[in-house]
């Protein structure tokens, strides 16, 4: 593309109109209504659509913000340096056109100037005057032509293992409020359009503990607290929802069925345990599939309650082709029903940043079956990001709320923030936090944040390494 053509595309003389209000998200949508439409006469001219003209960089460049004046210089092709963005020494290799996103994915010296529709989560985008072009596209000041209207923007936050029993439940703050550990990040969690986690606690103690001191049960009142904190969907497909036996398991399912939060991965029989959960946000339908690969909680049988299970290493392997086939069929069955598929596996070795080989094999299979994003848990440490055909497998986000203090790593984790434009995943960010003495996670920065993100990077595929 020539510089003259690009300049003709750029609508940077003024900022775009304020972002159009989007309808409030329904808490638990189950159906999509079809409205009668009144015929309208054909337009005499095609409507003019725009989209952000994005500045994309390698992921290792971190979060960058440019002034509007500097961003316009980049777009014009003026010589600029990384130091002008606070990103270290060296000159910037500015390239233009959609194909240059791949170059910015590989080369930390490349800066790609591209339409937002060309951006993938394998790069970072530079905000301009504090406005993120992917999260707030209508407020972003640099615009270029688009062939169609902007899709709906949906922000999804996924967190790791949530355990609200044992010492968490007996902490002074939790005695007054069973969901007290969630309160410090409540505003941030509730600010996402869709918030998801793994609840590693039953909601009943109607039975003998089956894992001794490692049996986890939470006050049923935590359901209200989880909802207040912004959670919309939780996975129950883990190795602790069966800690107090079948009666407690059934009561937990009953409380979810009567409560405000959707659960996935557990059921009164095999069919219901494998049944995906579907929710809609801003007109985009999300389907969730979850499974447990660790054991301990009984696997659901044709007429017996339990969780969806995929037997695999290191706990329940070798890999069961039949179990993996059920997961693949559940994903494929969502294709005609939803726009986005997210899979939540409970898998891997504990207390390590390195996924076992079976995680990578199963992760590839889940993406090949049609998953858009796979986000795992159970290791209690953060693990890396696997890239396969442009799709992402995040092997572990670490603990989110837990009373483990055996190592520094068990008290750290990352939240995954994902940005979807309709059915397309445009961006992912990892937000580090530290679990405090009150068992509550709080955001962190500086050297501690860098250390946590380095633990993710060391076990990740390029460009997340």
C-alpha positions, -999 to +999 in steps of 0.1 A: +000+000+000+014+034-009+017+062+016-007+083-004-034+056-003-029+051+034-032+088+040-064+088+021-077+061+044-068+078+076-095+098+093-073+113+119-082+150+116-106+146+145-117+121+171-145+097+163-180+102+178-186+091+213-190+053+216-226+043+210-243+028+240-246-009+240-275-028+255-270-040+291-261-077+293-288-100+305-277-120+335-287-155+322-299-153+286-313-186+273-330-177+241-326-154+212-357-135+201-364-127+165-381-093+160-405-083+132-387-059+109-405-032+089-392-031+053-372+000+045-365+014+011-330+006-003-303+033+004-293+053-025-257+052-014-237+026+006-232+036+042-197+046+052-181+024+079-149+029+098-127+009+121-096+018+141-063+021+123-041+002+148-005+004+157+006-032+166+038-043+182+055-075+194+041-088+227+074-083+245+071-045+241+045-045+269+017-020+273+024+012+253+006+044+250+012+071+224+001+107+221-022+114+192+006+136+177+031+108+179+006+082+165+000+105+135+037+107+129+039+069+129+010+066+104+026+093+081+058+073+080+080+098+100+111+084+116+103+076+153+122+058+180+112+033+207+124+058+233+096+082+222+072+055+235+092+048+266+101+014+252+139+015+252+165+024+226+165+018+188+146+029+158+113+015+148+108-005+116+073+008+106+054-014+081+020-011+066-007-035+054-025-064+070+003-089+062+027-070+085+009-083+116+028-116+111+061-096+110+053-078+143+045-112+158+080-124+150+102-093+152+103-070+183+117-041+161+086-041+138+056-018+143+027-026+120+001+000+110-030-020+101-068-020+103-081-034+135-098-063+117-063-076+109-052-078+145-047-111+163-040-119+200-004-127+190+005-090+191-002-060+213-018-028+202-006+007+212-033+028+229-035+064+218-041+091+245-052+063+268-078+048+244-074+011+235-085+006+199-098-029+205-118-022+237-131+012+228-130+013+190-155+041+185-136+065+208-102+057+193-090+088+173-074+071+143-099+056+119-098+040+085-125+027+061-142-006+068-164-027+045-190-033+073-201-020+107-180-028+138-189-060+155-200-061+191-170-058+215-172-083+244-146-084+272-142-118+290-122-123+322-112-158+333-096-166+367-080-197+381-089-219+411-113-205+437-114-224+470-137-208+496-136-235+523-111-246+550-090-217+563-105-193+538-139-199+553-127-196+589-108-163+584-122-134+604-134-115+574-151-146+559-171-152+591-189-120+584-190-124+546-183-158+531-172-141+498-149-116+515-118-127+496-135-116+463-142-081+474-108-064+466-112-072+429-150-071+428-151-039+407-127-053+381-144-087+379-179-072+376-166-047+350-161-075+324-190-085+302-185-121+311-165-134+341-155-171+345-137-192+371-132-227+385-149-232+419-129-258+438-154-262+466-186-280+472-216-261+487-225-288+512-209-309+539-237-336+540-213-365+542-179-376+554-148-359+540-132-380+514-098-363+511-091-356+548-078-321+554-079-315+517-117-317+515-131-284+505-167-271+512-179-236+512-209-219+528-238-219+502-240-181+507-208-178+486-231-182+455-245-147+462-210-133+468-197-148+436-225-133+417-221-099+434-184-101+424-193-105+388-191-142+381-214-155+354-201-190+348-180-214+370-166-249+362-174-276+387-153-302+367-125-306+392-111-330+418-128-314+448-166-311+440-170-347+452-151-342+485-182-349+507-199-376+487-229-380+465-255-363+487-233-332+491-226-332+453-263-334+445-271-305+469-244-284+453-259-290+419-294-281+432-281-248+447-265-238+414-297-247+396-316-224+419-290-197+419-278-168+397-246-184+383-243-210+355-222-241+362-205-263+336-189-297+338-210-314+365-244-332+363-267-359+376-256-382+347-230-383+320-251-365+294-258-335+317-221-333+329-210-331+293-237-307+283-222-273+273-234-241+290-244-213+267-247-176+276-251-145+255-235-111+260-240-081+237-255-104+210-225-128+210-232-163+222-205-181+242-205-219+247-185-235+276-173-271+280-154-283+311-138-315+322-117-330+350-086-350+342-073-354+378-098-379+392-110-380+429-144-365+421-164-394+405-168-393+368-204-390+357-219-423+345-250-429+323-272-429+353-249-416+381-239-381+391-204-368+387-182-346+365-172-347+329-139-366+327-110-370+303-085-396+316-050-386+308-016-381+323-003-375+349-031-387+373-056-407+353-038-416+321-029-429+296-050-407+274-085-421+268-095-417+232-131-423+242-130-395+268-113-371+244-138-380+218-167-369+241-149-335+246-145-331+208-181-339+201-193-315+228-172-287+211-183-296+176-219-298+187-217-261+197-206-249+162-241-241+150-253-228+183-227-203+194-202-178+182-173-186+206-163-218+224-142-217+256-130-250+271-120-252+308-099-284+316-087-293+351-054-310+344-016-312+348+010-316+375+009-295+407+035-270+417+053-266+384+052-241+355+057-268+329+027-286+314+029-323+309+031-335+273-005-347+274-018-312+281-002-300+248-016-330+229-051-326+243-049-288+239-042-292+201-071-316+198-095-292+215-085-263+192-088-286+162-123-296+172-133-259+172-125-244+205-115-207+203-098-206+237-087-232+262-080-221+298-069-247+324-064-250+361-052-273+389-014-269+390-017-241+416+011-223+397+009-203+366+018-221+334+025-211+298+006-203+267+005-229+238-001-216+203-017-239+177-029-227+143-034-193+158-055-206+187-044-204+223-042-228+252-035-212+286-024-242+307-029-227+341-038-193+356-027-203+391-047-200+423-072-171+426-085-176+461-067-203+481-052-209+515-020-225+502+012-209+516+037-237+508+055-216+482+055-181+468+040-194+435+009-208+452+001-172+463+004-157+428-016-159+396-028-140+366-063-131+354-069-136+317-086-107+299-098-115+265-113-091+239-137-106+213-151-087+183-181-108+176-168-143+172-131-132+167-106-132+195-086-099+190-066-096+222-055-113+254-038-098+284-025-114+316-030-094+348-009-104+377-020-105+414-008-117+448-029-135+474-027-118+508-028-130+544-066-127+542-066-151+512-078-123+489-061-116+456-050-080+449-033-066+417+004-061+419+029-042+398+067-035+397+092-063+401+066-087+416+044-084+385+074-089+362+084-120+381+049-135+378+046-127+341+081-142+336+069-175+350+042-175+324+067-166+296+093-193+305+068-221+297+051-204+267+054-207+229+064-177+208+054-149+208+044-152+245+079-164+256 
